[in-house]
Amino acid sequence: MTAKDYVKAIGAQLHEKDGNQTEFLQAVDEFLSTVTPFLEKHPEYEANNLLALLTEPERLLQFRVPWQDDEGQWQVNRGYRIQFNSALGPYKGGLRFHPSVNLSILKFLAFEQIFKNSLTGLPIGGGKGGSDFDPKGKSDGEIMRFCQSFMTELAKHIGPNLDVPAGDIGVGGREIGYLFGQYKRLRQYDAGILTGKPVDFWGSLGRTEATGYGAVYFVNHLLAYNKDSFDGKHVLVSGSGNVAIYAIEKLQQLGAKAISCSDSTGVIIDEAGIDLELLKEIKEVKRERLTAYKEARPEATYVEGSLWDQAVAADIAMPCATQNEINLAQAKELVKNGVKIVAEGANMPATLDAAEYFIAQGVHYCPGKAANAGGVAVSALEMSQNSQRLTWTKEEVDQRLDDIMKNIYETCRDTALEYGAENNYMLGANIAGFAKVANAMLQQGLV
Ligand code: GLU
């Protein structure tokens, strides 16, 4: 079979088997759309049917999470952990608590995580987990009881050399703290079972900022290579979680103007530049909606709906909210409005046709698995510090993060060039991420 036919056959098989897992199939299709030239160069992967192995999770756990709400009612949610690939190290990836969570979404996230983690150059495999639990509007006590119940089952399946979860949407320091406390109660004190821990107990300095900072560092290296800088650039940022907040912070530090943020109901456009202290107060301290930003800063604009439906002139777009937030029509609008760089702080925020449109238009499209790898990279640095029983300074962590992001940018750029697809960082990220995993799988005799 030619490499092209092999890739097609694998895609067709998965569509047949997992036809209802739309997000997972989207992530696989995106990956498969780029790997044919690599397989042509390396027939050993097809000879060992490696793509079939790679697209099948090693292990997939689903469990019941019962918890009691403040009224004393029993509630039940679904919990999951997907241990997708352990060729490069223990499964590593976040936990997402959001009502949209299902098997398809977690499989897409775990699949992406394999290549993202590979690109960091650090010894971590790929996994993801979470629950359809909605933290919005829940009391601290409810969050705690839910986390304790979730960990009561999860504790059986994780460990520093097995699987090391962290945060994602809906899971931050508070939730990691409760999850950690429950693990300790069930087993023993073991810092290495989770990352994203609060800095008071074994967390890494700089982890909260890492995904947002890292995405901005990625773009900074891209700009520098093209003899350009952030100076005076207008940047559209979506989301208002820790990725968006710290992307905005680093953008401001590097001289750019971040002019937007959003949550699930609406968008703030603040042409004077986002007031970061106000945003942090609203989101990190008070846990309020963005309407509170408008109330405190009447000169800003608040509109309901998606940021990507607002026609705002900008140089750079950084989607930092969630999957599939930018479709083809919105991608066209962004290009029309002057956007030359799209860097994904979220996972798979652009649909495949939107991503392909950006690339075809010569936009520097930086896919999430490369641009947002800074979060998991600093998680891996947290694991190193925990093993050493040492804490590195914030400056040391930040310098390593910048070095890692530079390396990922250069790897994506150079791999794309090597395959005759200059500036196609999607292809570069997929092939470079895959090459390491595939080699490890072959060397470990998994086929
Ligand atoms: N959830 C983050 C991601 O999408 C971080 C995972 C981790 O730190 O393990 O990469």
Boltz pocket constraint, residues with backbone or C-beta under 6 A from the ligand:
constraints:
  - pocket:
      binder: B
      contacts: [[A, 92], [A, 93], [A, 94], [A, 95], [A, 116], [A, 164], [A, 165], [A, 166], [A, 167], [A, 168], [A, 169], [A, 195], [A, 196], [A, 347], [A, 372], [A, 373], [A, 375], [A, 376], [A, 377], [A, 379]]
      max_distance: 6.0
